Amino acid sequence: MEKIANLKIRITGVVQGVGFRPFVYRLATELGLKGYVLNSESGVVIEVEGEKEKLEEFLLRLQEEKPPISKIYSLEYKFLPKKHYLSFEIRKSEKSGKIQVSVLPDLATCEDCLRELFNLNDRRYRYPFINCTNCGPRFTIIERLPYDRPNTTMKEFKMCNLCKREYEDPSNRRFHAQPNACPICGPYVTFVNEKKEKIAEKEDAIRLTIEYLEKGKIIALKGLGGFHLICDATNEKAVKELRKRKQREEKPFAVMFPDFETTKKYAYISSLEKRALKSVESPIVILEKKENTDLAYSISPENKTIGAFLPYTPLHHIILKDFGKPIVATSANLTDEPIIKENEEAISIIGKIADAALIHNRRIARRCDDSVVRIMAGRQIPIRRSRGFAPLPVILPFELKRPVLALGVHMKNTIAVAKGNKVYISQHIGDIDNPKAERFFEEVIKDMLSLFEVEPQVVVCDRHPFYYSTKFGEKRFKEKLVKVYHHHAHIISVMAENEVPLKEKVIGLAFDGTGYGKDGTIWGGEFLIAEYTKFERAFHLKTFKLPGGDKAVKEPYRVAVSLLLEAGIDPETILKKVEKRKIRFIRQMIEKEINTATTSSMGRLFDGVAAILGIRNVVSYHAQAAILLEQIALNSQEKEYYQFDILNKEIDWKPVITQTIKDLKKGVSISCIAKKFHNTIVEIGLQVSLSLREKFGINIVAFSGGVFQNKILTESLTKRLEKENFRVLLHQLVPPNDGGISLGQAVYGGLFEKNY
């Protein structure tokens, strides 16, 4: 495997004219790294090259040892292939005409404000809205550009004389800090009880919140981009009640810990995971949880991982410090609906979902859910890109020919607007399958076009005829509308963020659950030969029947019946926990092709195998069966894989099912079989990639699609391919799931000459 790599970092903040570049130079040379640092239109760009361990150390020390006067507002990084730099240098600044006005994400509370927050002698002691130029809300309070107080939701609060003096003093940390406020002139919190009565304000409201948490109650808590539902994460009864009320049966909840030291008691944390937890973006980080802690079992049932994050607003810090224990902090909404942002809406759920609410009187301009990341294959891979990251642009290595609006897809939707070499990706919108989500989707489109002053010449959507985003595009943008194939957009997105040059081809592995294909069937286990504006389907999983279409996603036993029948095995002898009448009904559907789609989906193959192994016949959240299959496989050190056949561009999975059943009958453990199945998919990825390299001479393999959220698959296949000297492209700026598709759509829309 290649030990030398390239780390590219883009930083926005107070990083020009404060000794930042000399600091970077000293740190890089001390670590023996090569590359450069330069000032750009939006901040600082750094490329360093060297051993992976040294690059990780550089990344950690960059934040910890930066000049005291410098401030980091955002830091996005990605690992790229080495470029053979001979030394480290400070380069001349990039000149690109005009400075681009950028809308910054919301920033986690800085150390200076935290010190003041808990300083008894400070005038902002325990003030839940303390902020300065270096931290606090941005994206969620801006109503329009330029970013001045009258253009934010803070316009409703007139600064007192002391705050105004700070705001107008160039030497003060709060100079032009638009949300600047204090207990005298700024927003304040109010507690609303079970009877929907506003019974306390300020410190009394916080005291009541803690009392309710200690009693096992569920509170709707207003944050930056919406409300959380919070409860005691060590109280099993409270967590179970939250699941029941939120109608979220088993999908893991995120847990907010009081501080980093506390988090270490509950989870194993690597250096890159530590950096992510403590970063200014403060996302939820998926960690391996420790056994035998006092966390409620129902937080992440049957799961070896936990979504952990730290307090990122002053109000969170105060509550966690006073409560002294971790809390569940999940979006305040019913499952699949957008996060609640209005006080009235939060009060309306008291008695239904929440027992009480802690609201405040600073309006939220736009919804913005928490971001989620997972460290895999030595990279930070977004699972959900939202608060802390949105709406930072992805910088392309080329200019687009025209401004574009990309509408995303149906699940995990984001939209994007693009012009020049920048693609601005929205916050997480989610699945568009109810009227509230539809309104949110349309609201974000209008907002992003206005905020970035984009008049699109082209609007891009998915080719699936039944997606709401597609129908919306057809209705609103008729002559401007361009349709892109789902899996091509996946691969374009990972190419773009990894700075693949124009006209370069890649071997694209697009593995997911559902996507409309060129032949009208549902694709999802695809090997593409792809460029930015065209692709060909080189290999794919052998197709199988999907009885009930979308119903098969929620009931994986249906997929299992289909796979077993195709492999010549009687499902009734294997699926012991499924009623025989149900199996016979599914068999009839398949045989008579009633409401039965055809698919090559890798995601559904994972689901079907999970059901065959008895892991899950019916799921309560998306991809649950596949996720649990991975969790069980983590218990095994098995190295072998099942045999498979490759004929006429099709990967025949039937021998895999046959061998799986043989192992089951021999009494081989479920964890061993699950691991062998993962190893098999890795082997398929390797063998097909080798074959395609031999045929096309392409040495770059790009991974995209929701299946690549699977850590075993992503890390093992990356390792095997790199051992064979492939360059592997992984997502590092946008999610591999459908949340990253709008980037691919936008790039296609900005580049194509003639649509397919």
C-alpha positions in Angstrom: 0.0 0.0 0.0 1.1 3.6 -0.7 2.5 5.1 2.5 3.0 8.6 1.0 -0.1 10.7 0.5 -1.2 14.3 -0.2 -3.4 16.2 2.2 -5.3 19.2 0.9 -6.9 21.6 3.3 -9.1 24.7 2.8 -9.5 27.0 5.7 -11.7 30.0 6.1 -11.4 32.4 9.1 -9.0 34.9 10.5 -6.0 33.3 8.8 -4.5 36.1 6.7 -2.1 38.7 8.1 -1.9 36.9 11.5 1.3 34.8 11.0 -0.7 31.8 9.8 1.4 30.9 6.7 4.7 31.1 8.6 3.2 28.9 11.3 2.1 26.3 8.7 5.6 26.5 7.1 7.3 25.8 10.5 4.9 22.9 11.3 5.3 21.3 7.9 9.1 21.5 7.9 9.3 20.2 11.4 7.3 17.1 10.4 9.3 16.7 7.2 6.4 17.4 4.9 6.6 18.8 1.4 4.0 21.1 -0.4 2.9 24.6 -0.1 0.6 27.1 1.7 -1.0 30.1 0.1 -3.7 32.8 0.7 -6.8 32.3 -1.5 -9.9 34.4 -2.1 -11.7 32.8 0.9 -8.9 32.0 3.3 -5.9 29.7 3.1 -5.1 26.6 1.0 -2.6 24.1 2.2 -1.2 21.0 0.4 1.2 18.8 2.4 2.7 15.5 1.3 4.3 12.8 3.3 3.7 9.7 5.4 0.0 9.3 6.4 0.8 9.3 10.1 2.7 12.6 9.8 -0.2 14.1 7.8 -2.7 13.1 10.5 -0.4 14.7 13.1 -0.2 17.9 11.0 -4.0 18.1 10.8 -4.3 17.7 14.6 -1.6 20.2 15.4 -2.8 22.7 12.9 -5.9 23.3 15.1 -4.2 22.9 18.4 -1.1 25.1 17.8 -2.3 27.8 15.4 -1.3 31.4 16.2 -3.4 32.7 19.1 -4.8 35.6 17.1 -5.8 33.4 14.2 -9.3 31.9 14.0 -10.6 28.9 12.0 -14.3 29.2 10.9 -14.2 26.2 8.7 -11.7 23.5 7.8 -12.4 20.9 5.1 -9.7 18.4 4.2 -9.3 15.5 1.8 -6.5 13.0 1.1 -5.3 13.0 -2.6 -2.6 11.1 -4.4 1.0 12.3 -4.1 2.3 15.0 -6.4 6.0 14.6 -5.7 6.7 18.0 -4.2 10.4 18.6 -3.5 10.2 21.0 -0.6 7.7 23.1 1.4 7.1 26.7 0.3 4.9 29.7 1.0 3.4 30.5 -2.4 2.1 33.8 -3.7 -1.6 34.5 -3.1 -4.2 33.3 -5.6 -5.7 36.1 -7.6 -9.1 35.5 -9.0 -10.5 38.9 -9.8 -13.0 39.7 -7.0 -13.2 38.3 -3.5 -16.2 36.0 -3.3 -18.7 36.8 -0.5 -19.2 33.5 1.3 -22.0 32.5 3.7 -20.3 30.9 6.6 -21.7 27.8 8.4 -22.7 28.0 12.1 -19.7 27.8 14.3 -19.3 25.9 17.6 -18.7 28.1 20.7 -15.0 29.2 20.9 -12.7 28.7 23.9 -12.7 32.5 24.7 -16.5 32.6 24.9 -16.5 29.4 27.0 -14.1 30.9 29.5 -16.4 34.0 29.8 -19.5 31.8 29.9 -18.4 30.2 33.2 -16.5 33.2 34.7 -18.6 34.4 37.6 -17.2 37.9 37.2 -18.0 38.3 33.5 -21.1 40.2 32.5 -22.1 37.3 30.2 -21.7 34.7 32.9 -24.0 31.8 32.0 -25.6 33.8 29.2 -26.9 31.2 26.7 -26.3 33.4 23.6 -22.7 34.4 24.2 -20.8 34.7 20.9 -18.1 36.7 19.2 -16.6 37.2 15.7 -15.1 33.7 16.0 -18.2 31.6 16.9 -21.9 31.4 17.0 -24.8 31.3 14.5 -24.2 32.3 10.8 -26.1 30.3 8.2 -29.2 29.8 10.4 -29.7 33.6 11.1 -28.8 35.2 7.8 -31.9 36.3 5.8 -30.0 37.9 2.9 -26.5 39.2 2.0 -24.5 41.1 2.9 -24.0 39.5 6.3 -24.9 42.6 8.4 -27.0 42.6 11.5 -30.1 44.2 9.8 -30.1 41.3 7.4 -30.2 38.7 10.1 -32.8 37.6 12.7 -30.8 39.6 15.3 -32.2 42.8 13.8 -35.0 42.4 16.4 -32.6 43.1 19.3 -31.2 46.6 19.8 -27.7 46.4 21.3 -27.1 48.1 24.6 -24.4 50.7 24.9 -21.8 48.2 26.1 -22.5 45.7 23.3 -22.6 48.5 20.7 -19.2 49.7 21.9 -17.7 46.2 21.5 -19.4 45.9 18.1 -17.8 49.1 16.8 -14.3 48.7 18.2 -11.9 47.1 15.7 -9.6 45.9 18.5 -12.4 44.0 20.2 -13.2 40.3 19.7 -16.8 41.2 19.0 -16.1 43.8 16.3 -18.9 43.3 13.8 -20.0 40.1 15.4 -23.6 40.3 14.0 -25.2 38.1 16.8 -23.5 40.1 19.5 -25.7 40.4 22.6 -25.8 40.2 26.4 -28.3 39.5 29.2 -29.5 43.1 29.1 -30.2 43.5 25.4 -30.2 40.0 23.8 -32.4 36.9 23.4 -33.4 34.8 26.4 -34.8 31.4 27.1 -38.3 30.5 28.4 -39.6 27.3 29.9 -42.9 25.9 28.8 -44.5 23.3 31.0 -46.9 20.3 30.4 -49.9 22.7 30.3 -48.1 24.7 27.5 -47.7 27.6 30.0 -44.6 29.8 29.9 -43.7 29.6 33.6 -40.1 30.6 33.8 -37.4 32.6 32.1 -33.6 32.8 31.9 -31.8 31.0 34.9 -35.1 29.7 36.3 -36.0 28.2 32.9 -32.7 26.4 32.8 -33.1 25.1 36.4 -36.5 23.7 35.5 -35.0 22.0 32.4 -32.5 20.2 34.6 -35.2 19.2 37.1 -37.3 17.7 34.3 -34.3 15.8 32.8 -33.6 14.4 36.3 -37.2 13.2 36.5 -36.8 11.3 33.2 -38.8 13.8 31.2 -38.4 14.6 27.5 -37.7 18.3 26.6 -38.0 20.1 23.2 -34.8 22.3 23.2 -34.3 25.1 20.7 -30.9 25.1 19.2 -29.2 26.7 16.2 -31.1 25.2 13.2 -34.1 23.7 14.9 -35.2 21.9 18.0 -33.7 18.8 19.6 -35.7 16.3 21.7 -33.5 15.7 24.8 -33.6 13.3 27.7 -31.3 11.5 30.1 -29.2 9.1 28.0 -28.7 6.9 31.1 -32.4 6.5 31.7 -33.7 3.4 29.8 -37.3 4.2 30.6 -37.0 7.8 29.2 -35.2 6.7 26.0 -37.9 4.0 25.4 -40.6 6.5 25.9 -38.9 8.9 23.4 -38.8 6.1 20.8 -42.5 5.4 21.3 -43.5 9.1 21.0 -41.2 9.9 18.1 -42.3 6.7 16.3 -38.7 5.7 15.8 -38.5 2.1 16.8 -34.9 1.2 16.6 -32.8 3.7 14.5 -29.9 4.8 16.8 -30.2 8.1 18.7 -27.3 10.6 18.9 -25.8 11.3 22.3 -24.4 14.6 23.4 -21.7 14.3 26.0 -20.7 17.0 28.5 -17.1 17.1 27.3 -14.4 15.1 25.4 -13.1 13.3 28.6 -16.6 12.0 29.4 -17.0 10.8 25.8 -13.8 8.6 26.2 -15.5 6.7 29.0 -18.3 5.6 26.6 -16.5 5.0 23.3 -13.1 4.2 21.7 -11.8 7.3 19.9 -9.0 7.5 17.3 -7.0 10.7 16.6 -9.1 11.6 13.5 -12.3 10.9 15.5 -11.0 13.2 18.3 -10.3 15.9 15.7 -13.8 15.6 14.3 -15.4 15.7 17.7 -13.5 18.8 18.8 -13.7 20.6 15.4 -15.4 23.9 14.8 -18.1 22.0 12.8 -18.8 19.8 15.8 -20.6 17.0 13.9 -22.1 13.8 15.3 -19.2 11.3 15.0 -20.0 7.5 14.7 -17.7 5.8 17.3 -17.3 2.2 18.5 -19.0 2.1 21.8 -17.6 0.5 25.0 -19.4 -2.3 26.7 -20.9 -2.2 30.2 -21.4 1.6 30.5 -24.5 3.2 32.0 -25.9 4.4 28.7 -29.4 3.2 28.0 -29.5 0.1 25.8 -32.3 1.5 23.7 -30.1 4.3 22.4 -28.5 2.0 19.7 -30.0 -1.5 20.1 -28.0 -4.4 18.5 -25.4 -1.9 17.4 -21.7 -1.7 18.2 -21.5 2.0 17.4 -22.8 5.2 18.8 -23.3 8.7 17.3 -21.5 11.0 19.7 -21.1 14.8 19.7 -20.1 17.6 22.0 -22.1 20.7 23.1 -21.7 23.3 20.3 -23.9 26.2 21.6 -23.6 28.1 25.0 -27.0 26.8 25.9 -25.9 23.2 25.3 -22.8 23.8 27.4 -24.8 25.2 30.3 -27.3 22.3 30.3 -24.7 19.6 30.0 -22.5 21.2 32.8 -25.5 21.5 35.1 -26.9 18.0 34.3 -23.5 16.3 34.5 -24.5 13.4 32.3 -24.9 12.6 28.6 -28.2 13.4 27.0 -30.0 12.0 23.9 -30.2 14.8 21.5 -32.3 13.9 18.4 -34.1 16.1 15.9 -37.5 17.3 17.2 -39.9 15.9 14.6 -41.9 12.8 13.8 -39.8 10.3 11.9 -39.2 11.4 8.3 -40.5 14.9 8.8 -38.3 18.1 8.7 -36.8 19.3 12.0 -39.1 21.8 13.9 -37.8 25.4 14.0 -40.7 27.6 15.2 -41.6 28.1 18.9 -45.3 27.6 18.2 -44.7 24.2 16.5 -42.5 23.1 19.4 -45.1 24.1 22.0 -47.8 22.2 19.9 -45.9 18.9 20.4 -46.0 19.2 24.2 -48.2 16.4 25.5 -47.6 14.4 22.3 -43.9 14.0 21.9 -42.3 16.3 24.5 -43.2 16.9 28.2 -42.0 20.5 28.1 -40.0 22.9 26.0 -37.1 25.3 26.5 -37.6 27.9 23.8 -35.9 31.2 23.1 -36.9 34.4 21.2 -34.1 34.5 18.5 -35.8 33.4 15.3 -34.2 30.6 13.2 -34.0 31.8 9.6 -33.6 28.3 8.1 -33.7 24.7 9.3 -30.3 23.0 9.6 -30.0 19.5 11.1 -26.8 18.1 12.8 -24.1 16.7 10.5 -22.9 13.2 10.8 -19.4 11.8 9.9 -17.6 8.5 10.2 -13.9 7.8 10.0 -13.2 5.1 7.4 -10.1 4.1 5.6 -8.2 6.9 7.3 -10.6 9.6 5.9 -13.5 11.6 7.4 -16.5 10.5 5.4 -19.7 12.5 5.7 -22.9 10.5 6.3 -25.0 13.7 6.5 -23.6 17.1 5.6 -25.5 19.9 7.2 -24.8 22.1 10.2 -21.2 23.3 10.4 -20.5 22.5 6.7 -23.5 23.8 4.8 -23.4 26.0 2.7 -19.6 25.9 2.1 -18.9 25.3 -1.6 -17.1 22.3 -3.1 -14.3 23.9 -5.1 -13.9 22.3 -8.6 -10.6 21.9 -10.4 -12.3 23.5 -13.5 -14.9 26.2 -14.4 -18.5 25.2 -15.2 -19.9 26.5 -18.6 -23.1 27.7 -17.1 -24.9 28.3 -13.7 -26.9 25.3 -12.5 -29.6 24.3 -10.0 -29.5 20.6 -9.0 -32.6 19.2 -7.4 -31.1 16.0 -5.9 -33.1 12.9 -5.5 -35.8 11.4 -3.3 -34.0 10.1 -0.2 -31.6 12.1 2.0 -32.2 15.0 -0.4 -29.9 18.0 -0.7 -30.0 20.5 -3.5 -27.1 22.5 -5.0 -26.5 25.7 -6.9 -23.4 26.1 -8.9 -21.5 28.9 -10.8 -17.9 29.3 -11.9 -15.8 26.7 -10.1 -18.0 26.5 -7.0 -20.9 24.2 -6.1 -22.9 25.3 -3.0 -24.7 22.4 -1.4 -27.7 22.9 0.8 -28.2 21.6 4.3 -29.8 18.1 4.7 -33.4 18.1 3.6 -34.1 14.4 4.0 -36.6 12.1 2.4 -39.2 13.9 0.3 -42.2 11.7 1.0 -44.7 13.9 2.9 -46.2 17.4 2.4 -43.9 19.0 5.1 -40.8 17.7 3.4 -42.0 18.9 0.0 -42.5 22.4 1.4 -39.0 22.3 3.0 -37.5 21.2 -0.3 -39.1 24.1 -2.2 -38.2 26.5 0.5 -34.5 25.5 0.3 -34.5 25.9 -3.5 -35.9 29.4 -3.3 -33.5 30.3 -0.4 -30.3 29.0 -2.1 -31.0 30.7 -5.4 -31.6 34.0 -3.7 -28.7 33.7 -1.2 -26.1 33.0 -3.9 -27.8 35.1 -6.6 -27.8 32.2 -9.1 -30.0 32.4 -12.2 -29.7 28.9 -13.5 -29.5 28.3 -17.2 -29.9 24.5 -16.6 -31.8 22.7 -13.9 -30.9 19.0 -13.2 -32.9 16.2 -11.8 -32.9 12.4 -11.5 -34.3 10.2 -14.3 -36.6 8.4 -11.9 -40.1 9.4 -13.2 -41.8 9.1 -9.8 -39.5 11.1 -7.5 -41.0 14.3 -6.2 -37.9 16.2 -7.2 -38.3 15.0 -10.8 -42.0 15.9 -11.0 -41.2 19.3 -9.4 -38.5 19.9 -12.1 -40.8 18.9 -14.9 -43.5 21.2 -13.6 -41.4 24.3 -12.7 -38.5 24.3 -15.1 -39.7 22.5 -18.3 -37.4 23.8 -21.0 -34.4 24.2 -18.7 -34.6 20.7 -17.3 -31.9 18.1 -17.9 -32.2 14.5 -16.5 -29.2 12.6 -15.2 -28.9 8.9 -14.4 -28.7 8.3 -10.7 -25.5 6.2 -10.6 -23.7 8.4 -13.0 -24.4 11.4 -10.7 -23.0 9.3 -7.8 -19.7 8.7 -9.6 -19.5 12.3 -10.9 -19.8 13.6 -7.3 -16.9 11.6 -6.0 -14.8 12.5 -9.1 -15.5 16.2 -8.6 -14.6 16.4 -4.9 -11.4 14.4 -5.6 -10.3 16.9 -8.3 -10.3 14.4 -11.2 -9.4 16.4 -14.4 -11.8 16.9 -17.3 -11.9 14.0 -19.9 -10.3 11.6 -17.3 -12.1 8.3 -17.0 -12.6 6.2 -13.9 -13.9 2.8 -13.0 -17.0 3.8 -10.9 -18.4 1.4 -8.3 -21.9 2.6 -7.7 -23.4 0.4 -5.0 -26.7 1.4 -3.4 -30.3 0.4 -2.9 -32.2 2.0 -5.7 -31.6 4.0 -8.9 -33.3 4.3 -12.2 -31.2 2.6 -14.9 -30.9 3.1 -18.7 -32.9 -0.1 -19.4 -35.8 1.0 -17.1 -34.9 -1.4 -14.3 -33.7 -0.6 -10.8 -29.9 -0.5 -10.8 -27.6 -0.5 -7.7 -24.7 -3.0 -8.2 -22.9 -1.1 -11.0 -19.4 -1.0 -12.4 -19.3 2.0 -14.7 -16.7 3.4 -17.0 -17.4 7.1 -16.3 -16.4 10.6 -17.4 -18.1 13.8 -16.2 -20.5 13.9 -19.1 -20.9 10.2 -20.2 -20.7 6.7 -19.0 -21.1 3.1 -20.0 -22.3 0.2 -17.8 -19.3 -2.3 -17.9 -20.5 -4.9 -15.3 -23.4 -5.2 -12.9 -24.9 -7.7 -10.4 -27.1 -10.3 -12.1 -30.6 -9.0 -11.8 -33.2 -10.5 -9.5 -36.9 -9.9 -8.8 -38.1 -7.3 -6.2 -41.6 -8.4 -5.2 -43.6 -5.5 -4.0 -41.1 -2.9 -5.1 -40.7 -0.4 -2.3 -42.3 -2.9 0.1 -39.3 -5.2 -0.3 -37.1 -2.4 1.1 -39.1 -2.5 4.4 -39.5 -6.3 4.3 -36.2 -7.9 3.4 -37.6 -11.4 3.7 -39.3 -10.7 0.3 -35.8 -10.2 -1.2 -34.6 -13.4 0.5 -37.5 -15.4 -1.1 -36.5 -14.0 -4.5 -32.8 -14.8 -4.1 -33.5 -18.3 -2.8 -35.9 -19.2 -5.6 -33.4 -17.9 -8.2 -30.7 -20.1 -6.6 -33.0 -23.1 -6.8 -33.6 -23.4 -3.0 -37.0 -23.7 -1.4 -37.5 -20.6 0.8 -39.8 -22.4 3.2 -37.0 -24.7 4.3 -34.7 -21.7 5.1 -37.0 -18.8 6.3 -38.3 -20.6 9.4 -39.5 -17.3 11.1 -41.6 -16.2 8.1 -45.1 -17.6 7.8 -45.5 -20.1 5.0 -48.5 -18.4 3.6 -46.5 -15.2 3.2 -43.7 -17.0 1.4 -46.2 -18.6 -1.0 -47.8 -15.3 -1.7 -44.4 -13.8 -2.5 -43.6 -16.8 -4.7 -46.8 -16.2 -6.7 -46.0 -12.5 -7.1 -42.6 -13.4 -8.6 -43.9 -16.2 -10.8 -46.8 -14.1 -12.2 -44.7 -10.9 -12.2 -47.4 -9.0 -10.2 -46.1 -5.7 -8.8 -42.6 -7.1 -9.1 -39.6 -5.0 -10.3 -36.3 -6.2 -11.6 -33.1 -5.0 -9.9 -29.3 -5.3 -9.8 -29.2 -3.6 -6.4 -26.2 -4.3 -4.1 -28.1 -2.8 -1.2 -31.0 -5.2 -1.7 -28.5 -8.1 -2.0 -27.2 -7.2 1.5 -30.8 -7.0 2.8 -31.7 -10.4 1.3 -28.6 -12.1 2.8 -29.4 -10.6 6.2 -32.9 -12.1 6.0 -31.6 -15.5 4.9 -29.3 -15.5 8.0 -32.3 -14.7 10.2 -30.9 -11.3 11.2 -33.9 -9.2 10.2 -37.0 -10.1 8.2 -38.7 -6.7 8.5 -36.9 -3.4 9.2 -38.0 -0.3 11.1 -35.6 2.1 9.4 -33.8 2.4 6.1 -31.0 -0.2 5.5 -31.4 -1.6 9.0 -30.9 -5.2 7.8 -27.7 -4.4 5.9 -26.4 -2.3 8.9 -27.0 -5.2 11.3 -25.3 -7.6 8.8 -22.2 -5.5 9.0 -22.4 -5.3 12.9 -22.5 -9.1 13.1 -19.7 -9.5 10.6 -17.5 -7.3 12.9 -17.5 -10.2 15.4 -15.6 -12.5 13.0 -12.0 -12.6 11.8 -12.9 -14.9 8.8 -10.6 -14.3 5.8 -12.3 -16.7 3.2 -14.9 -15.6 0.6 -17.6 -17.4 -1.4 -17.1 -18.3 -5.0 -19.0 -16.3 -7.6 -19.3 -16.3 -11.4 -18.8 -13.5 -13.9 -20.4 -14.1 -17.3 -21.3 -11.6 -20.0 -20.8 -8.5 -17.9 -22.9 -10.0 -15.1 -21.7 -11.0 -11.7 -23.7 -14.1 -10.7 -24.4 -14.1 -7.0 -26.3 -17.4 -7.1 -23.3 -19.5 -6.1 -22.9 -17.2 -3.1 -26.4 -17.9 -1.9 -25.9 -21.7 -2.4 -22.7 -21.7 -0.4 -24.3 -19.5 2.3 -27.0 -22.1 2.8 -24.5 -25.0 2.9 -22.6 -23.1 5.7 -25.9 -22.5 7.6 -26.8 -26.2 7.4 -23.3 -27.1 8.6 -23.8 -24.9 11.7 -21.2 -22.3 10.8 -21.7 -19.2 13.0 -23.8 -16.3 11.6 -21.0 -13.8 12.2 -18.6 -16.0 10.2 -21.1 -16.3 7.3 -21.7 -12.5 7.4 -18.0 -11.8 7.2 -17.5 -14.3 4.3 -20.3 -12.4 2.5 -18.5 -9.1 3.0 -15.2 -10.6 1.9 -17.0 -11.9 -1.2 -18.2 -8.4 -2.2 -14.7 -7.1 -1.7 -13.3 -9.9 -3.9 -15.9 -9.1 -6.6 -14.9 -5.4 -6.4 -11.2 -6.3 -6.8 -11.6 -8.9 -9.6 -13.9 -6.7 -11.7 -11.7 -3.7 -11.3 -8.6 -5.7 -12.3 -10.5 -6.9 -15.4 -11.6 -3.4 -16.3 -8.1 -2.0 -15.9 -6.7 -4.6 -18.2 -9.4 -3.8 -20.8 -9.5 0.0 -20.6 -6.2 0.9 -19.1 -7.9 2.9 -16.3 -6.1 3.0 -12.9 -8.6 5.0 -10.9 -11.5 3.4 -9.0 -14.2 5.6 -7.5 -16.6 4.4 -4.8 -20.1 6.0 -4.4 -23.5 5.0 -3.2 -25.0 4.3 0.3 -23.5 0.7 0.5 -20.1 2.4 0.9 -21.2 3.6 4.4 -20.3 0.1 5.3 -16.9 0.2 7.1 -15.8 -3.4 6.4 -16.5 -3.1 2.7 -15.0 0.4 2.2 -11.8 -0.3 4.2 -11.2 -3.8 3.0 -11.8 -3.0 -0.7 -9.7 0.2 -0.5 -6.8 -1.8 1.0 -7.0 -4.6 -1.6 -7.2 -2.1 -4.5 -4.3 0.0 -3.2 -2.2 -3.1 -2.9 -2.8 -3.6 -6.6 -1.6 0.0 -7.2 -5.0 1.4 -8.0 -5.8 5.0 -7.0 -9.0 4.8 -4.9 -11.4 7.8 -4.7 -13.6 8.0 -1.6 -16.1 10.7 -0.6 -14.6 13.2 1.9 -16.6 16.3 1.4 -20.1 15.0 0.6 -21.9 11.8 1.6 -21.6 8.6 -0.5 -25.3 8.2 0.0 -28.0 10.1 -1.9 -27.1 13.3 0.0 -24.1 13.7 -2.3 -25.9 13.3 -5.6 -26.8 17.0 -6.0 -23.0 17.7 -6.4 -22.8 15.2 -9.3 -25.9 16.6 -10.9 -24.7 20.1 -10.7 -21.3 19.3 -12.3 -23.0 17.3 -15.1 -25.4 20.2 -15.7 -22.5 22.7 -15.8 -20.4 20.7 -18.3 -22.4 18.7 -20.7 -22.5 19.6 -24.4 -25.3 17.3 -25.4 -27.4 15.4 -22.9 -26.6 11.7 -23.2 
